[in-house]
Structure formats: C-alpha cells, structure tokens
Amino acid sequence: VCVPPPPPNLDCGDIPYRGFKVLPPDPHRFDRDRDGIGCER
C-alpha cells in the first residue's frame, strides 16, 4: 500500500485499506498500537 505523505493528514476512514504493513515514519499514525500493522480496527 502506498499512501501519499501529508498534507492532507489522513486517517483510516479516508483510505480503503486495512491490516497493511506500516514502515516508519508513520506521519498519518495508521499504526496506533505500534505493532507494524495499520488500520487494524
């Protein structure tokens, strides 16, 4: 998954992807629990 950098700031509701691998940095904070998986909930 490739998500553009901010701006704009995006959240999980703004993208159609769930459960994807997050690599640092995480400027959109998709990986809230810092386990490396974005938008789990």
N, CA and C of each residue as an Amber inpcrd file, in Angstrom:
protein
   123
   0.8560000  -1.1680000   0.0000000   0.0000000   0.0000000   0.0000000
   0.8980000   1.2250000   0.0000000   0.6150000   2.1630000  -0.8610000
   1.3640000   3.4100000  -0.9130000   0.3900000   4.5540000  -0.6460000
   0.6170000   5.2630000   0.4540000  -0.2440000   6.3720000   0.8510000
   0.5840000   7.6500000   0.7510000   0.0470000   8.7050000   0.1340000
   0.8100000   9.9440000  -0.0090000   1.1230000  10.5850000   1.3440000
   2.2370000  11.3060000   1.4180000   2.5890000  11.9930000   2.6620000
   1.6550000  13.1780000   2.9100000   1.6000000  13.6380000   4.1680000
   0.7780000  14.8070000   4.4430000   1.3930000  16.0480000   3.8280000
   0.6820000  17.1140000   3.5990000  -0.7550000  17.1950000   3.7510000
  -1.4880000  16.5570000   2.5860000  -2.7040000  16.2280000   2.6690000
  -3.5230000  16.3380000   3.8710000  -3.2270000  15.1940000   4.8310000
  -3.5680000  15.3990000   6.0800000  -3.4330000  14.3340000   7.0610000
  -4.6130000  13.3940000   6.8610000  -4.3280000  12.1130000   6.7450000
  -5.3590000  11.1010000   6.5170000  -5.5300000  10.2370000   7.7590000
  -6.6940000   9.6120000   7.8810000  -6.8720000   8.5940000   8.9070000
  -7.4600000   7.3570000   8.2420000  -7.6700000   6.3130000   9.0040000
  -8.1010000   5.0330000   8.4320000  -9.4310000   5.1280000   7.6880000
 -10.2820000   6.0370000   8.0780000 -11.5590000   6.2200000   7.3940000
 -11.4190000   6.8330000   6.0120000 -10.2660000   7.4230000   5.7420000
 -10.0330000   8.0890000   4.4590000  -9.4570000   7.1660000   3.3910000
  -9.0250000   5.9680000   3.7740000  -8.4070000   5.0520000   2.8210000
  -9.1390000   3.7090000   2.8280000  -9.1100000   2.9580000   1.7200000
  -9.8410000   1.6960000   1.6470000  -9.0640000   0.4850000   2.1590000
  -7.8750000   0.6840000   2.6990000  -7.0120000  -0.4340000   3.0960000
  -7.1150000  -0.7220000   4.5810000  -6.9820000  -2.0050000   4.9450000
  -6.9880000  -2.4470000   6.3420000  -5.9250000  -3.5190000   6.5130000
  -5.2760000  -3.5260000   7.6630000  -4.3300000  -4.5760000   8.0050000
  -3.0660000  -4.5790000   7.1720000  -2.5670000  -3.4300000   6.7810000
  -1.3710000  -3.3650000   5.9440000  -0.1370000  -3.0890000   6.7980000
   1.0220000  -3.4590000   6.2650000   2.2880000  -3.2440000   6.9560000
   2.6390000  -1.7600000   6.9340000   3.0340000  -1.2390000   8.0970000
   3.4150000   0.1630000   8.2290000   4.9130000   0.2350000   8.5040000
   5.6010000   1.0130000   7.6820000   7.0250000   1.2590000   7.8690000
   7.2120000   2.6780000   8.3760000   8.1900000   2.8960000   9.2560000
   8.4240000   4.2570000   9.7300000   8.9850000   5.1310000   8.6240000
   8.7400000   6.4120000   8.6540000   7.8920000   7.0910000   9.6350000
   6.4180000   6.8590000   9.3330000   5.5890000   7.0910000  10.2950000
   4.1440000   6.9000000  10.1690000   3.4460000   8.2480000  10.4230000
   3.5810000   9.2150000   9.4910000   3.0610000  10.5630000   9.7410000
   1.5410000  10.6300000   9.8950000   0.8270000   9.6560000   9.3310000
  -0.6330000   9.6520000   9.4490000  -1.1130000   8.9040000  10.6940000
  -0.1800000   8.2460000  11.3920000  -0.4930000   7.4790000  12.6010000
  -1.5130000   6.3720000  12.3340000  -1.3040000   5.6420000  11.2290000
  -2.1670000   4.4990000  10.9160000  -1.9360000   3.3480000  11.8870000
  -0.7390000   3.2440000  12.4390000  -0.3770000   2.1580000  13.3490000
  -0.4550000   2.6580000  14.7840000  -1.6420000   2.7660000  15.3010000
  -1.8680000   3.3520000  16.6270000  -1.1940000   2.5660000  17.7510000
  -1.1810000   1.2240000  17.6530000  -0.5980000   0.4210000  18.7350000
   0.8610000   0.0280000  18.4690000   1.4180000   0.5390000  17.3860000
   2.8370000   0.3610000  17.0310000   3.2660000  -1.0960000  16.9180000
   2.3780000  -1.9220000  16.3630000   2.7430000  -3.3240000  16.1270000
   3.1350000  -3.5910000  14.6810000   3.1760000  -2.5370000  13.8580000
   3.5850000  -2.6700000  12.4620000   2.4480000  -2.9150000  11.4970000
   1.2040000  -2.9870000  11.9980000   0.0210000  -3.2270000  11.1670000
  -0.8930000  -2.0070000  11.2560000  -1.2370000  -1.4520000  10.0960000
  -2.0610000  -0.2490000  10.0660000  -3.5330000  -0.5150000   9.8880000
  -4.3270000   0.3370000  10.4880000  -5.7910000   0.3150000  10.3610000
  -6.3790000  -1.0560000  10.6740000  -6.0070000  -1.5860000  11.8080000
  -6.4970000  -2.9120000  12.2190000  -7.9610000  -2.9120000  12.6240000
  -8.4590000  -1.8040000  13.1320000  -9.8480000  -1.7740000  13.6560000
 -10.7600000  -1.0630000  12.7060000
